Amino acid sequence: MKKKNLIKCIPIGICIFFTLQTFSQKDSLNISKEEKAYFELEDDDPVEISDEKTEYEIMILEPGFNAWLKSIALPEGFYSQQFLENRNKILVTNWNIRVQQPFNFDPQLYQFEIDYRTGIDYGYEVNYKLYNYFIFFQRKYNQRLGPFIPRI
């Protein structure tokens, strides 16, 4: 009788496995050939992120990011500043954790900490470009810096 119960459980286990596989496939990134071409660029202009009012500046030297930002990323104004700030807090925190753990995360990817402080208004442009850099980075290097899928 125990053998019969075990046999009945196996098909249920297989069904659960296939269901989980289906859900995990939905989470995979759909990266177009056009977007992959930007990831493969070896030379590109640096992106300077600054806000004259707050005097904060970030320089991104990642090849392909400037071209990707101009052609693939959603346009400025698509997100609210509050949305960008909330996402950037999560992404920066996870980024900095990875910088501090070079044995667990590739130190070639996570080289420098980002000094992003809550309560400081960095302005829309800084938040927009920083957020899009995180999207670009996650998609290019197949990383996950937060609980959400990096979509565009």
N, C-alpha and C positions, 0 to 999 in steps of 0.2 A: 504494500500500500504506500509506503514511503517512496518507492521508486516512481509510482504513478504521479504523485504530487510533484516530485522533482521534474519530471518530464513536462508537466503542465506549466511550470514556472519558466522553463527555458524559452518558449515562444514569447512569453510576456517580456522577459528580459531582452530578447532580440528586438521586439517592437519598441521598447523604451530606448535602446541603443540607436536605432534608426531615427527615431523622433528627435533625439538629442543631436544627432549628426545633421539633420535637416535644419534645426534652429541655429547651430553653429555656422552652417554655410551661409545663412542669411546675414551673419555678422561680418563676413569677409568683405574686404574693400574691393570696390569695382574701380580699378584704375585704368583709364583709357590709354591708348598708344600715344596720344598727344601729350597727356600728362607725364607718362614715362619718359618721353623725349626731354622734358624739362628737368627731370631727375638726373638724366645722363649728361647734361651740359657740364662742361668743365670750366667754362669761363663765363662770367656774368658780372654786371655792375653790382657793387655792394648796395645794400638798402640801408639808408640812414633814417632812423626813426627819431623824430624830435618834436617837441612842442615848445614853441617860443615862450608861451605864457608860464609854463612850469619849469622850463630850462632842463628838462630831462632828455636824454639822448641814448639811443641804442644803435649800434652798427652791426649789421648782419652781413657776413662775408660768404654765406653759403651759395655755391654755384647753382644757378638755376632758379633760386628763390625769387629774384626780381622779375624775371620773365614769367614765372608761374603766378606771381602776385598780380601782374598786369593782365594775364589772359585766362587763368583758371579760377582764381579765388573769387568769391562773391564780392560784389562792388561795395565800396564804402557807403555807409548808410543802411546797408541790409540789416546789420545787427544794431541793437541799442548799445550805448556805452555801458549800461548796467550789466547787460548780458556778457559783454566782453570782459569786464572787470571780474565778474563772478567766475567765468571760465579761466581767466588768466591766473587767478588766485590758486585754483586747483592745479593747473598745469605747471605753474612756477614751483609750487610746493613739491610736486612729484619730481620735477626736473632736478631741483636742488637736492632732494633725497638721493637721487641717482648719482649726482656729482660726488656726494659724500661717501658713496659706496663703490669705489672703483673695482673691487674684487667681485661684485655682483653684477655690475653694469659696465658696458664697454666705455673705458675712459677716453677713447677716441671720439665717441659720440657726445659724451657728457663731460665737457672740459671745464667749463666755468659756471660758477653759481650766478644766478640772476637776482639782483637786489630789487625786488618788487614788493613794496610795502603797502599793506592795507591802510586805508585812511588818507592816502595821497591821491590827488586827482592828476593822473598823468595825461589826461586829455584823450580825445577820441582817436587821433591818428596813432599814438603810441600803442594804445590798447588794441586797435584794429590790426596793425602790422605785427605786433607780438603774437596775438592770437593766431593769425594766419601763418606765421612762422611755425608755430606749434603744429598746426594742421599739416603744413608742408613736410615738416620733419617726421611726423608720425607716419605719414603716407609713404614718404621716400624710404625710410629705414624700417618700416614695418614695426613700429613701436606703439605702445599704448600708454599714454601719460595720465589718463583719467578713466573714469567709469563709462565714458561715452565713446562711441565709434567716431574717428576723425573723418567726417564727411564734408563734402563741398556741395 
